Amino acid sequence: MFSSTLTILVIGAFLCIIMLLVLSSLWRTAIPGVREWSAGNALAIAAFFLYAFGKSLPPLAAYELANAVNAAATAALLLGFYRFLGRQASPSLLAAGVVLLTTTIAIFHYWIDSFALRTLAVALYQGALFGAIALAVLKFGNGTLLRYPLVFTGAMAGLIASGHLVRGILYVSGPEIPLSLLQPSAWNLLFLSASTLVMPVMTLGGVMMVHDAMMQKSEHAANRDFLTGAWSRRAFFERAQHELARARRLDSSIALLLIDVDHFKQVNDRFGHATGDRVLVDIVRKSEALLRSIDYLGRIGGEEFAVLLSDADRDAALTVAERLRQTLQAAPPQAGGTDNAYTVSIGVAILRESESFESLMQRADAALYRSKAAGRNQVSINAEIVPGPMPAA
């Protein structure tokens, strides 16, 4: 029967080896948490072998060292989840927890030799750390990741924490208390079998969260302009088609604004391309602060931007366009203190019944051309130049 407990512990070590190999494929991503989870699995492997061959080892290695290594594995796991979620965790505090647990194990080994009390100490420590993982994942992961990886990882951590607490209670007050970890009792076999899945399951949850974060990063890179963070041309056109279909279904209005930086080549020539880049970033930052969350801002050319306004009629579109024009009439954000101002010209078009997006774009582009022909720093809609201040010289 001793071989059954030994086999379970060795299987646990090999499962951790497999998860360590899985994590090694993510090292080059430099995603926070991956290396901590890898360290946790490496420590768990060592702990499983120390537990498995404890009868052949000196008591200090079989008891204190094995539990210290196992405790450090869970601490590394917790540290990894905190770092992945962008939260602060104190390695020194976690190390102090490992030292405290190891000291407690020594007390209940050399001064009061009690397997039940050692088990209770381990259960309280492990339950607290896995409970902290569950709370961190479910609390701090919301809004940044898909729900399923969070629920899976948080639920598994909570289940593991509960299992440790149940084990501690049973081993202290149960009718059949084992005398050692390797005793082939029913409870020992049950909890040992479950322990082989703890690190692999939590690592799987971490890998799922990493995969989701990588997918979001890839999607962001594909859909966002690398310089300004506005929607890319392709993504903007895709969302525009979706909004047009929704507008026709709900019989609502849509407005399109095309924005072009006036004399942008002169900004680059006079102040350098770095200043030109800062102008483009400044335009997106200020525009997004003014627009609604349901509006779309895309960079569709070098210095040309487009804004899609949902549920906006002619008056609303002109009001937004004029506010944008005034907001963007600002000094270019560049070192050197120049008082040269950049301005923008804006063309506006309102969606007509059964009109395609290409036609809407053409009319907005024609309105933009009229703004430029009228002296720039203007807002135009269709053939009409909207009254505004005198254009910049």
Secondary structure by P-SEA (a helix, b strand, c coil): caaaaaaaaaaaaaaaaaaaaaaaaaccccccaaaaaaaaaaaaaaaaaaaaaccccccccccaaaaaaaaaaaaaaaaaaaaaacbbbbaaaaaaaaaaaaaaaaaaccccccaaaaaaaaaaaaaaaaaaaaaaaaaaacccccaaaaaaaaaaaaaaaaaaaaaaaaaacccccccccccccaaaaaaaaaaaaaaaaaaaaaaaaaaaaaaaaaaaaaccccccccccaaaaaaaaaaaaaaaaaabbbbbbbbbbbcaaaaaaaaccaaaaaaaaaaaaaaaaaaccccbbbbbccccbbbbbbccccaaaaaaaaaaaaaaacccccccccccbbbbbbbbbbcccccccaaaaaaaaaaaaaaaaaaccccccccccccccccccc
